[in-house]
């Protein structure tokens, strides 16, 4: 049977009433389309854990700033359908802008401190747009589980906090970042890179790993670990740091002395393309204990 594509909110709700009445576990993978293997890993996980899998495809204008790449953002609906069909998705929700925003919204979600720094500082209003559209999708689909990639770690934290704060009846499932051979996190915007830029784009992940090694070697001082990472990026003339920080993995606030597990998070410009990534670091004590045993 060919996959069902749905464009309207009431149509989707009707379509999901059958699986819901049968008590099926519904999984949602929210996307902006241009589907790649990173999305594929989210869909595969949803397919393995849920009875009915919905992929939403919507390039959400409200999460793009006025000078950002909304017009340029890759759109490939026909290929996305083939991608979803091959992965046995049950329904695609691909609404028009009109369907999601028949008129400008009067009510918006204002995320808290998780959104204020890092990408929130470089992209004002971005997480307000993300949280608001995700809330609309969660209300439209009513999934039991929704799948988000750890690559967008700040987005994952903003959404998880919203779900907690608003008592939303959904489990947010965090999925590991899918990477190319050189460590570059798979992302739709990687397609903007020229071949020369692509060659060096793995630098961010290499730098994050250097910071993690320092912390694992017992370096408790975040600045020292970050300096080592900055040195790696500084050696690459095509790369420019937007931010690189050691933060607590829940509220994403800066950590000066690493005692507990942290995330090292970074954003770099490679030419005109901004790439983000992050890495989990266990507390130095735990790493040392593991290495000794
Ligand atoms: O990660 C994305 O693709 C988008 O931010 C999301 C979660 C689909 C909201 O538009």
Boltz pocket constraint, residues with backbone or C-beta under 6 A from the ligand:
constraints:
  - pocket:
      binder: B
      contacts: [[A, 30], [A, 31], [A, 32], [A, 56], [A, 58], [A, 60], [A, 63], [A, 130], [A, 133], [A, 134], [A, 152], [A, 155]]
      max_distance: 6.0
